[in-house]
Amino acid sequence: MYGEAKKLHLIEEILKIENDAVLDEVNSVINKSKLHPVDRKSFKEFSGIWSVEEADEMKRIIEESFEQINPDDWK
C-alpha cells in the first residue's frame, strides 16, 4: 500500500476502535509525529558522500552479488 491508500486503510482501522485507551494511544502517536516531522531528502544530498574507493568497493560488491545466477533457485 502506498501513500493515500495506506492513509485510508489506517482511517478505516481507527474507525473500528472502540477502546478509549487505544484511541488515546493512537492520538498520542499522531501528536508525537507532529513534534518530529520527517524531512524528505533529495537524492542529490547523498551525492558525493563516498570516497572513490568506497564507491568502487560498493560497485564491485554489487556486481559480484547480483551478476550471479544460481540455476537451482529456479526449480
RASUL-V959176 format. One record per pair of residues at least 4 apart in sequence whose ideal C-beta (glycine too) atoms are under 7 Angstrom apart, sorted by sequence separation. I is the first residue (numbers start at 0). J is the second residue. D is the distance in Angstrom with one decimal. If there is no record, write none. Layout:
I_J_D / I_J_D
This chain:
0_4_4.7 / 1_5_6.3 / 2_6_7.0 / 3_7_6.3 / 4_8_6.4 / 5_9_6.5 / 6_10_6.4 / 7_11_6.4 / 8_12_6.5 / 9_13_6.2 / 10_14_6.4 / 18_22_6.8 / 19_23_6.2 / 20_24_6.6 / 21_25_6.5 / 22_26_6.3 / 23_27_6.3 / 24_28_6.6 / 25_29_6.5 / 26_30_6.3 / 27_31_6.3 / 28_32_6.5 / 40_44_5.2 / 49_53_3.9 / 51_55_6.2 / 52_56_6.3 / 53_57_6.4 / 54_58_6.3 / 55_59_6.3 / 56_60_6.4 / 57_61_6.3 / 58_62_6.3 / 59_63_6.2 / 60_64_6.0 / 61_65_5.6 / 62_66_5.3 / 0_5_4.2 / 16_21_5.1 / 49_54_4.6 / 16_22_5.5 / 0_8_6.0 / 13_25_6.1
